Amino acid sequence: MWRRPRQIGRFAVTSLTDGCFALDGGAMFGTVPKTVWEPLTGSDAQNRIPLRINPLLLEVDGLRILVETGFHDGGDRSWQERFAVRREETLLGGLAELGIAPADIDLIVHTHLHFDHAGGNTQAGQRRFPKARHLVQRQELYDANHPHERSRASYLQEDLEPVERAGAFELLDGEAEILPGLRVVPLPGHTLGQQGVFLESEGQQLVYVADLLPTAAHAHLPYIMGYDLYPVTTLEVRRRWFADWLEQGALLALPHDPEVAFAQLELDPKGRYRLRREG
Ligand SMILES: [Zn+2]
């Protein structure tokens, strides 16, 4: 597929994909009843809704920056079937189409370390992006290394260990400027250490919203995933940032929408948030 980068000021931004998967619709919508979410997403015979993995490539000043590394590359057949994994398109394939090899990636920004976001860090026990520094919140790496019964299934140590062994994680404590125009901002709730990626350049704005807003169907404030460890924190963080993003007309990049990579918030006639597709 031919991918056209969009320009956000000085940054060339390309939406990539690392394939499709599916998760239980009830788990994806928390307290929202199926009669409400099902018309928005559809569902398969196992009650799952379609999702996609949408990492971003940012290019500026000769630097190549990945936001997220995609889905865990592995797992046995029953694990793959549980998530209906389909990898017709991959992150590496998309990069190759752009003439970019894994060794050309300078920097990786992790929103969080779940296997559907940081799963492409490694391949067969080796780092996949040998020259990249991996930026993550200190809290997130700590929690990934100290999972509890509720979080354990989301963190796969084989995605993280080779990066840790190489000393390639760079730990952040809260908001941080990565480069001029590129910063990370804590967006806790899904996990405590989740962060969003905020681009601001020459008056244009793009936010990679992480699992604060996984798909376009999740725009209404209380449509919060059952997977979130701190759902009320998610609600407060949404309330605070959605108001900003609406007012500023920020372009939002969605990590899991099966069709919509970029969107903008707007209000429906009842005053609820919804998303308008922007490519
Ligand atoms: Zn996710």
Boltz pocket constraint, residues with backbone or C-beta under 6 A from the ligand:
constraints:
  - pocket:
      binder: B
      contacts: [[A, 114], [A, 116], [A, 117], [A, 211], [A, 255], [A, 256]]
      max_distance: 6.0
